[in-house]
Amino acid sequence: MSDKEFVAIKETEQTSSTKDEDNDDINLLDIAAVLWKRRWVIIAITGIVAFGSLAYALGSLLLPPDKSYLPNVYTPKATMLISSGSSTSLSSILSSSGLSGLASMVGVSTGGNQNQQLAKVLATSNTTLDRLNEKLDFVGHYKVKEPNVSRIRKLASSNLYAEIDTKSNIFTISFTDKDPAFAKKVVDETVNILSERFAELSGSQAIQQKALLEKRLADVDAAISDLESQVKEFQKKYGVVQVEALATEQITILARLRSELILKEMEIENYKKVARINDPMLTQLNNERDSLLAKIKEIETGTGSGSKVMPSQQQLPTIAFEYAKLERDLAVQTELFKILTQQYEVAKFNAAGQEPVFQIIEMAEVPDMKSGPSRSKICIIATIIGFFISILIASIAESVSKIRRDPEAIARFRAISKGEKTEI
């Protein structure tokens, strides 16, 4: 290649580059000219969209929350501390509880803090959602006309959020609703359900055993108090401490009275031999004999006057059996109380050394500030979108105007509309 040809090629490239730059400048100028020419269209469309979005946002504030198309919503939150279980495997827990399929669907891994992943799974599980609906009646709150299980679960889960902070191990439960008090109830009930579920699944047997022993000890203590009251009432009723002592006392008294009765009858028979008719002494002896007979009858039948009830000899075996049963039951309950007390001390020691996996840091409060919607953002975004749409409309209008002023373009358009072929 000669020097002249090389110089000619370079000049051609420079000329082409200069033309491209001129074309770019011309295109930018054309765009600016079009925007300036159609500025009133752009301003009008942008203004209409801006005022429309503002009216839309303000109109939603004037309506009551139940009828507003854009009501204020509130999001109460509850925070919990989820510690990593050292001896409890998440996979084994989920498998034993029938949640292994659920864990695989949500992508729970076997590494990291497994209890955090478990909490997130449980918070939005079907079991939790169903219990929330039973407790708080989502059907009535959302006024569902044709309720079914899937729809109710979707309504609940769409506003229920479970978030994990892996650095601090903080677990957050929140619920968004236009009724702040209802949203708080949902969060509180979710926390309670999670607390119960963790107590069931996270291996806190020592804590559960301690609670069960406390309840059992209270029941046994109440039974002991009742039996002691029955024994005291029994002793007060019959005036003795032991039934054996009562039987011995009755036999001794009865033997003495019968011996006195025999002696009295002998004395009467001997006195009749020398006594006169209507002898006062004989009458007195007969009265004393009758008194002895009455006392013997009282002891044998258990009847008589007085504050204490004297049981009959026929009743003594039954009374002895009842008293022995009371003493036996009291002894059994007392021994059971001793054994349970020892077990309770052991369970209390074990529970004290066990770190709880699920710890509630702060319960939810009824929020007084809305969490959404951001009406200012809605207005700004709508205005920006309206501005770009107005630019697009202005560009399209300018292109249509140019086509109308070009006879060749109009002829080509008519030919295409008639199905005729045109040369480009």
LUMGU-662014 format. One line per field, with one value per residue (C-alpha): residue number from 1; residue in one letter; chain; y, x, z. Coordinates in nm, 3 decimals, padded with zeros to 5 digits, always signed. Each point is the difference from the previous one (the first is absolute). Layout:
<sites>
nr	c(NUM  ...)
rest	c(A  ...)
kette	c(A  ...)
py	c(Y  ...)
px	c(X  ...)
pz	c(Z  ...)
</sites>
This chain:
<sites>
nr	c(1  2  3  4  5  6  7  8  9  10  11  12  13  14  15  16  17  18  19  20  21  22  23  24  25  26  27  28  29  30  31  32  33  34  35  36  37  38  39  40  41  42  43  44  45  46  47  48  49  50  51  52  53  54  55  56  57  58  59  60  61  62  63  64  65  66  67  68  69  70  71  72  73  74  75  76  77  78  79  80  81  82  83  84  85  86  87  88  89  90  91  92  93  94  95  96  97  98  99  100  101  102  103  104  105  106  107  108  109  110  111  112  113  114  115  116  117  118  119  120  121  122  123  124  125  126  127  128  129  130  131  132  133  134  135  136  137  138  139  140  141  142  143  144  145  146  147  148  149  150  151  152  153  154  155  156  157  158  159  160  161  162  163  164  165  166  167  168  169  170  171  172  173  174  175  176  177  178  179  180  181  182  183  184  185  186  187  188  189  190  191  192  193  194  195  196  197  198  199  200  201  202  203  204  205  206  207  208  209  210  211  212  213  214  215  216  217  218  219  220  221  222  223  224  225  226  227  228  229  230  231  232  233  234  235  236  237  238  239  240  241  242  243  244  245  246  247  248  249  250  251  252  253  254  255  256  257  258  259  260  261  262  263  264  265  266  267  268  269  270  271  272  273  274  275  276  277  278  279  280  281  282  283  284  285  286  287  288  289  290  291  292  293  294  295  296  297  298  299  300  301  302  303  304  305  306  307  308  309  310  311  312  313  314  315  316  317  318  319  320  321  322  323  324  325  326  327  328  329  330  331  332  333  334  335  336  337  338  339  340  341  342  343  344  345  346  347  348  349  350  351  352  353  354  355  356  357  358  359  360  361  362  363  364  365  366  367  368  369  370  371  372  373  374  375  376  377  378  379  380  381  382  383  384  385  386  387  388  389  390  391  392  393  394  395  396  397  398  399  400  401  402  403  404  405  406  407  408  409  410  411  412  413  414  415  416  417  418  419  420  421  422  423  424)
rest	c(M  S  D  K  E  F  V  A  I  K  E  T  E  Q  T  S  S  T  K  D  E  D  N  D  D  I  N  L  L  D  I  A  A  V  L  W  K  R  R  W  V  I  I  A  I  T  G  I  V  A  F  G  S  L  A  Y  A  L  G  S  L  L  L  P  P  D  K  S  Y  L  P  N  V  Y  T  P  K  A  T  M  L  I  S  S  G  S  S  T  S  L  S  S  I  L  S  S  S  G  L  S  G  L  A  S  M  V  G  V  S  T  G  G  N  Q  N  Q  Q  L  A  K  V  L  A  T  S  N  T  T  L  D  R  L  N  E  K  L  D  F  V  G  H  Y  K  V  K  E  P  N  V  S  R  I  R  K  L  A  S  S  N  L  Y  A  E  I  D  T  K  S  N  I  F  T  I  S  F  T  D  K  D  P  A  F  A  K  K  V  V  D  E  T  V  N  I  L  S  E  R  F  A  E  L  S  G  S  Q  A  I  Q  Q  K  A  L  L  E  K  R  L  A  D  V  D  A  A  I  S  D  L  E  S  Q  V  K  E  F  Q  K  K  Y  G  V  V  Q  V  E  A  L  A  T  E  Q  I  T  I  L  A  R  L  R  S  E  L  I  L  K  E  M  E  I  E  N  Y  K  K  V  A  R  I  N  D  P  M  L  T  Q  L  N  N  E  R  D  S  L  L  A  K  I  K  E  I  E  T  G  T  G  S  G  S  K  V  M  P  S  Q  Q  Q  L  P  T  I  A  F  E  Y  A  K  L  E  R  D  L  A  V  Q  T  E  L  F  K  I  L  T  Q  Q  Y  E  V  A  K  F  N  A  A  G  Q  E  P  V  F  Q  I  I  E  M  A  E  V  P  D  M  K  S  G  P  S  R  S  K  I  C  I  I  A  T  I  I  G  F  F  I  S  I  L  I  A  S  I  A  E  S  V  S  K  I  R  R  D  P  E  A  I  A  R  F  R  A  I  S  K  G  E  K  T  E  I)
kette	c(A  A  A  A  A  A  A  A  A  A  A  A  A  A  A  A  A  A  A  A  A  A  A  A  A  A  A  A  A  A  A  A  A  A  A  A  A  A  A  A  A  A  A  A  A  A  A  A  A  A  A  A  A  A  A  A  A  A  A  A  A  A  A  A  A  A  A  A  A  A  A  A  A  A  A  A  A  A  A  A  A  A  A  A  A  A  A  A  A  A  A  A  A  A  A  A  A  A  A  A  A  A  A  A  A  A  A  A  A  A  A  A  A  A  A  A  A  A  A  A  A  A  A  A  A  A  A  A  A  A  A  A  A  A  A  A  A  A  A  A  A  A  A  A  A  A  A  A  A  A  A  A  A  A  A  A  A  A  A  A  A  A  A  A  A  A  A  A  A  A  A  A  A  A  A  A  A  A  A  A  A  A  A  A  A  A  A  A  A  A  A  A  A  A  A  A  A  A  A  A  A  A  A  A  A  A  A  A  A  A  A  A  A  A  A  A  A  A  A  A  A  A  A  A  A  A  A  A  A  A  A  A  A  A  A  A  A  A  A  A  A  A  A  A  A  A  A  A  A  A  A  A  A  A  A  A  A  A  A  A  A  A  A  A  A  A  A  A  A  A  A  A  A  A  A  A  A  A  A  A  A  A  A  A  A  A  A  A  A  A  A  A  A  A  A  A  A  A  A  A  A  A  A  A  A  A  A  A  A  A  A  A  A  A  A  A  A  A  A  A  A  A  A  A  A  A  A  A  A  A  A  A  A  A  A  A  A  A  A  A  A  A  A  A  A  A  A  A  A  A  A  A  A  A  A  A  A  A  A  A  A  A  A  A  A  A  A  A  A  A  A  A  A  A  A  A  A  A  A  A  A  A  A  A  A  A  A  A  A  A  A  A  A  A  A  A  A  A  A  A  A  A  A  A  A  A  A  A  A  A  A  A  A  A  A  A  A  A  A  A  A  A  A  A)
py	c(+00.000  +00.339  +00.298  +00.182  -00.285  -00.022  +00.374  -00.024  -00.279  +00.195  +00.307  -00.213  -00.143  +00.345  +00.132  -00.292  +00.056  +00.369  -00.079  -00.243  +00.264  +00.252  -00.250  -00.055  +00.372  +00.033  -00.286  +00.158  +00.335  -00.161  -00.162  +00.324  +00.184  -00.256  +00.022  +00.378  -00.001  -00.242  +00.148  +00.083  -00.359  -00.121  +00.255  -00.074  -00.380  +00.019  +00.248  -00.210  -00.312  +00.192  +00.152  -00.331  -00.191  +00.272  -00.016  -00.380  +00.011  +00.267  -00.164  -00.319  +00.198  +00.143  -00.341  -00.223  -00.284  -00.269  +00.175  +00.165  -00.132  +00.086  -00.028  +00.056  -00.326  -00.069  -00.252  -00.096  -00.208  -00.243  -00.091  -00.328  -00.135  -00.337  -00.178  -00.275  -00.340  -00.196  -00.341  +00.028  -00.071  +00.189  -00.283  -00.251  +00.240  +00.064  -00.369  -00.103  +00.269  -00.079  +00.328  -00.139  +00.060  +00.357  +00.059  -00.119  +00.222  +00.316  -00.093  -00.048  -00.095  -00.210  +00.260  +00.322  +00.078  -00.275  +00.131  +00.326  -00.194  -00.210  +00.313  +00.138  -00.326  -00.026  +00.366  -00.045  -00.368  -00.112  -00.111  +00.350  +00.167  -00.230  +00.068  +00.375  -00.025  -00.200  +00.255  +00.329  -00.081  +00.126  -00.084  +00.256  +00.259  -00.003  -00.066  -00.301  -00.094  -00.349  -00.114  -00.306  -00.121  +00.094  +00.350  +00.072  -00.122  +00.221  +00.305  -00.061  -00.081  +00.294  +00.248  -00.207  +00.049  -00.190  +00.153  -00.119  +00.204  -00.256  +00.226  +00.069  -00.314  +00.232  -00.143  +00.242  -00.075  +00.271  +00.026  +00.274  +00.100  +00.310  -00.077  +00.050  -00.177  -00.307  -00.005  +00.002  -00.293  -00.199  +00.065  -00.085  -00.321  -00.099  +00.052  -00.213  -00.277  +00.006  -00.010  -00.307  -00.168  +00.057  -00.143  -00.310  -00.034  +00.147  -00.259  +00.195  -00.316  +00.122  +00.317  -00.193  -00.263  +00.272  +00.157  -00.338  -00.083  +00.336  -00.075  -00.356  +00.121  +00.250  -00.277  -00.235  +00.277  +00.075  -00.372  -00.017  +00.302  -00.156  -00.333  +00.174  +00.187  -00.326  -00.165  +00.297  -00.001  -00.375  +00.036  +00.296  -00.189  -00.307  +00.172  -00.233  +00.003  -00.373  -00.235  -00.279  +00.216  +00.062  -00.373  -00.079  +00.276  -00.122  -00.360  +00.109  +00.223  -00.261  -00.272  +00.224  +00.098  -00.360  -00.109  +00.284  -00.107  -00.359  +00.122  +00.240  -00.275  -00.227  +00.282  +00.052  -00.371  -00.018  +00.316  -00.124  -00.278  +00.250  +00.305  +00.131  +00.097  +00.341  -00.001  +00.319  -00.181  -00.265  +00.273  +00.167  -00.329  -00.059  +00.352  -00.060  -00.330  +00.173  +00.268  -00.266  -00.168  +00.333  +00.064  -00.349  +00.058  +00.330  -00.169  -00.296  +00.201  +00.328  +00.208  +00.257  +00.367  +00.211  +00.191  -00.307  -00.291  -00.332  -00.271  -00.334  -00.321  -00.111  +00.316  -00.033  -00.225  +00.237  +00.304  -00.170  -00.081  +00.359  +00.144  -00.243  +00.097  +00.370  -00.061  -00.215  +00.262  +00.271  -00.203  -00.072  +00.365  +00.112  -00.244  +00.103  +00.364  -00.081  -00.182  +00.278  +00.261  -00.179  -00.026  +00.367  +00.107  -00.199  +00.143  +00.352  -00.045  -00.132  +00.279  +00.267  -00.121  -00.010  +00.306  +00.074  -00.002  +00.239  +00.321  +00.284  +00.335  +00.232  -00.064  +00.197  +00.333  +00.168  +00.234  +00.361  +00.076  -00.156  -00.217  +00.075  +00.099  +00.282  +00.237  +00.245  -00.272  -00.094  +00.360  +00.036  -00.331  +00.070  +00.346  -00.143  -00.270  +00.262  +00.214  -00.284  -00.098  +00.360  -00.002  -00.321  +00.149  +00.317  -00.204  -00.208  +00.313  +00.160  -00.314  -00.012  +00.369  -00.061  -00.294  +00.212  +00.264  -00.258  -00.087  -00.307  -00.136  +00.056  -00.177  -00.293  -00.024  -00.005  -00.268  -00.216  +00.042  -00.120  -00.300  +00.126  -00.058  +00.306  +00.058  +00.111)
px	c(+00.000  +00.137  +00.019  -00.266  -00.249  +00.071  -00.058  -00.325  -00.128  +00.081  -00.178  -00.304  -00.011  +00.033  -00.276  -00.230  +00.072  -00.075  -00.331  -00.098  +00.069  -00.200  -00.287  +00.010  -00.011  -00.285  -00.195  +00.039  -00.105  -00.299  -00.107  +00.039  -00.195  -00.281  -00.022  -00.008  -00.256  -00.225  +00.074  -00.361  -00.102  +00.271  -00.094  -00.372  +00.034  +00.250  -00.220  -00.313  +00.176  +00.148  -00.333  -00.178  +00.240  -00.029  -00.380  +00.017  +00.223  -00.200  -00.331  +00.106  +00.047  -00.352  -00.169  -00.034  +00.256  -00.258  -00.103  +00.328  +00.165  +00.341  -00.034  +00.278  +00.158  +00.187  +00.275  +00.065  +00.310  +00.118  +00.366  +00.140  +00.348  +00.057  +00.304  +00.173  -00.080  +00.316  -00.157  -00.322  +00.013  -00.246  -00.031  -00.087  -00.250  -00.175  +00.002  -00.148  -00.268  -00.092  +00.139  +00.291  -00.184  -00.077  +00.366  +00.117  -00.254  +00.115  +00.366  +00.101  +00.366  +00.174  +00.267  +00.000  -00.250  -00.252  -00.248  -00.036  -00.096  -00.236  -00.168  -00.049  -00.154  -00.233  -00.111  -00.158  -00.091  -00.356  -00.039  +00.080  -00.226  -00.291  +00.039  +00.009  -00.323  -00.168  +00.106  -00.048  -00.258  +00.161  -00.321  -00.199  +00.278  +00.058  -00.369  +00.070  -00.321  +00.104  +00.261  +00.216  +00.314  +00.241  -00.140  +00.009  +00.358  +00.097  -00.163  +00.184  +00.340  -00.004  +00.017  +00.205  +00.375  +00.283  +00.347  +00.338  +00.307  +00.279  +00.256  -00.193  -00.222  -00.303  -00.321  -00.283  -00.369  -00.219  -00.348  -00.144  -00.365  -00.218  -00.115  +00.302  -00.163  -00.082  +00.353  +00.142  -00.222  +00.124  +00.365  -00.054  -00.184  +00.270  +00.267  -00.199  -00.039  +00.371  +00.085  -00.220  +00.136  +00.360  -00.079  -00.133  +00.268  +00.322  +00.059  -00.083  -00.102  +00.148  -00.210  -00.315  +00.069  +00.048  -00.335  -00.177  +00.153  -00.111  -00.357  +00.016  +00.142  -00.283  -00.257  +00.159  +00.025  -00.371  -00.081  +00.206  -00.180  -00.337  +00.092  +00.133  -00.329  -00.194  +00.213  -00.046  -00.375  -00.012  +00.188  -00.213  -00.319  +00.085  +00.218  +00.297  +00.333  +00.013  -00.290  +00.175  -00.006  -00.372  -00.072  +00.205  -00.172  -00.344  +00.072  +00.133  -00.300  -00.245  +00.155  -00.011  -00.364  -00.109  +00.173  -00.170  -00.331  +00.043  +00.081  -00.295  -00.244  +00.131  -00.048  -00.359  -00.084  +00.139  -00.182  -00.334  +00.000  -00.025  -00.148  -00.352  -00.229  +00.089  +00.322  +00.195  +00.329  -00.115  -00.115  +00.340  +00.177  -00.224  +00.076  +00.374  -00.034  -00.194  +00.271  +00.267  -00.208  -00.038  +00.375  +00.070  -00.251  +00.164  +00.337  -00.136  -00.220  +00.194  -00.303  -00.024  +00.016  +00.314  +00.229  +00.209  -00.140  +00.083  +00.015  -00.161  +00.196  -00.142  +00.137  +00.350  +00.138  -00.129  +00.133  +00.335  +00.018  -00.087  +00.255  +00.269  -00.077  +00.037  +00.332  +00.123  -00.094  +00.162  +00.320  +00.010  -00.052  +00.262  +00.256  -00.089  +00.051  +00.349  +00.095  -00.138  +00.184  +00.328  -00.072  -00.100  +00.331  +00.187  -00.216  +00.045  +00.377  -00.004  -00.228  +00.218  +00.300  -00.183  +00.009  -00.339  +00.012  -00.292  +00.017  -00.249  +00.179  -00.291  -00.366  -00.190  -00.167  -00.295  +00.172  -00.109  +00.185  -00.085  +00.247  -00.154  -00.095  +00.245  -00.227  +00.282  +00.197  -00.310  -00.039  +00.370  +00.019  -00.326  +00.126  +00.330  -00.183  -00.240  +00.296  +00.159  -00.335  -00.053  +00.343  -00.094  -00.334  +00.174  +00.249  -00.277  -00.201  +00.303  +00.068  -00.363  +00.019  +00.312  -00.162  -00.302  +00.228  +00.189  -00.191  +00.217  -00.065  -00.374  -00.001  +00.198  -00.243  -00.301  +00.159  +00.076  -00.355  -00.132  +00.234  +00.216  +00.376  +00.219  +00.361  +00.220)
pz	c(+00.000  -00.100  +00.230  -00.198  +00.043  +00.374  +00.043  -00.195  +00.224  +00.316  -00.134  -00.081  +00.356  +00.155  -00.225  +00.099  +00.371  -00.033  -00.170  +00.281  +00.263  -00.197  -00.023  +00.379  +00.059  -00.245  +00.170  +00.344  -00.138  -00.170  +00.327  +00.191  -00.268  +00.011  +00.381  -00.014  -00.278  +00.192  +00.341  +00.073  -00.067  +00.238  +00.266  -00.034  +00.022  +00.288  +00.185  -00.049  +00.130  +00.296  +00.102  -00.060  +00.225  +00.265  -00.012  +00.016  +00.309  +00.180  -00.085  +00.175  +00.322  -00.008  -00.004  +00.310  +00.023  -00.083  -00.323  -00.102  -00.315  +00.149  +00.381  +00.251  +00.116  +00.322  +00.074  +00.365  +00.065  +00.266  +00.044  +00.129  +00.062  -00.164  +00.140  -00.193  +00.147  +00.078  +00.026  -00.201  -00.369  -00.217  -00.246  +00.272  +00.156  -00.331  -00.089  +00.333  -00.026  -00.361  -00.140  -00.203  -00.328  +00.102  +00.089  -00.342  -00.179  +00.177  -00.039  +00.361  +00.019  +00.263  +00.076  +00.200  +00.271  -00.059  +00.255  -00.195  -00.312  +00.209  +00.139  -00.351  -00.118  +00.298  -00.020  -00.344  +00.022  -00.068  +00.361  +00.125  -00.258  +00.086  +00.374  -00.068  -00.197  +00.278  +00.260  -00.190  -00.273  -00.323  -00.186  +00.197  +00.006  -00.376  -00.074  -00.222  -00.182  -00.110  +00.252  -00.048  +00.172  -00.280  -00.041  +00.372  +00.026  -00.293  +00.161  +00.326  -00.149  -00.244  +00.290  +00.248  -00.018  +00.173  -00.026  +00.129  +00.088  -00.027  +00.168  +00.321  -00.003  +00.028  -00.142  -00.086  -00.051  -00.154  -00.146  -00.222  +00.019  -00.008  +00.356  +00.232  +00.296  -00.211  -00.142  +00.354  +00.099  -00.299  +00.090  +00.369  -00.082  -00.250  +00.267  +00.247  -00.256  -00.081  +00.370  +00.047  -00.313  +00.106  +00.341  -00.178  -00.269  +00.137  +00.270  +00.318  +00.188  +00.327  -00.003  -00.092  +00.266  +00.260  -00.092  +00.011  +00.338  +00.137  -00.103  +00.137  +00.331  +00.033  -00.065  +00.255  +00.259  -00.045  +00.040  +00.322  +00.142  -00.082  +00.163  +00.311  +00.029  -00.028  +00.271  +00.234  -00.062  +00.067  +00.328  +00.101  -00.078  +00.210  +00.261  -00.045  -00.171  -00.080  -00.073  +00.193  +00.311  -00.054  -00.026  +00.312  +00.194  -00.108  +00.102  +00.340  +00.072  -00.126  +00.219  +00.307  -00.064  -00.052  +00.320  +00.185  -00.158  +00.125  +00.349  -00.005  -00.108  +00.275  +00.251  -00.121  +00.027  +00.353  +00.106  -00.141  +00.258  +00.290  -00.171  +00.032  -00.281  -00.148  +00.195  -00.093  +00.027  -00.249  -00.237  +00.019  -00.071  -00.305  -00.128  +00.038  -00.189  -00.282  -00.019  -00.044  -00.274  -00.181  +00.008  -00.132  -00.283  -00.089  -00.036  -00.197  -00.240  -00.011  +00.094  +00.272  +00.077  -00.007  -00.236  -00.081  -00.198  +00.164  -00.268  +00.067  +00.027  -00.335  -00.162  +00.141  -00.281  -00.269  +00.183  +00.051  -00.373  -00.100  +00.238  -00.118  -00.362  +00.084  +00.174  -00.288  -00.264  +00.208  +00.035  -00.376  -00.094  +00.253  -00.140  -00.356  +00.095  +00.130  -00.321  -00.224  +00.205  -00.062  -00.372  -00.010  +00.151  -00.266  -00.282  +00.135  +00.001  -00.358  -00.121  +00.159  -00.198  -00.334  -00.223  -00.160  -00.379  -00.053  +00.206  -00.044  +00.007  -00.069  -00.068  -00.262  +00.076  -00.169  -00.251  -00.016  -00.326  -00.333  -00.186  -00.337  -00.257  -00.084  -00.189  -00.070  -00.178  -00.197  -00.119  -00.088  -00.188  -00.185  -00.101  -00.132  -00.195  -00.138  -00.110  -00.198  -00.149  -00.111  -00.171  -00.180  -00.109  -00.120  -00.204  -00.154  -00.083  -00.167  -00.205  -00.117  -00.092  -00.212  -00.177  -00.089  -00.155  -00.211  -00.327  -00.062  +00.347  -00.040  -00.336  +00.144  +00.294  -00.233  -00.216  +00.303  +00.129  -00.340  -00.001  -00.286  -00.014  +00.026  -00.091  +00.286)
</sites>
